[in-house]
Amino acid sequence: NIYQKDSPVDLNLDADAFNEADSDKSLSLLLYRIIEYHLSRLIESDGINAKRINIKLANISNQTTLKITFQSSDNNFHTIFNDYALTGIKSKLEMYEGKIIMSPSEENHYSIEVLI
């Protein structure tokens, strides 16, 4: 429990399979900004009410993967992911031939996956 607003938010980070030495500095900075943006949005937004956030970061076989999963009381997928700031993130990912995949799953669980 590392962040607390009105209710606790559990944040788990798994970066054991990520070696920053295998990524250039601008890519590492981009990953940091993506994580920072989504954490800020998920934790500080009153409408999303994320309760548990899991972040997994890995680079395996010349591919970097960032996956953020969370549970939200907001069941409107478009409210959570329809944001102008994502346009800038997507264009930066294109410089690395990367992509971002945002998808809902069952019972208000959502995932954001970045592949570079």
PyMOL commands that set and color helices and strands:
alter all, ss='L'
color gray80, all
select helices_A, chain A and resi 20-22+25-44+77-81+85-95
alter helices_A, ss='H'
color red, helices_A
select strands_A, chain A and resi 3-4+8-14+52-60+63-71+99-104+109-115
alter strands_A, ss='S'
color yellow, strands_A
deselect
rebuild
show_as cartoon
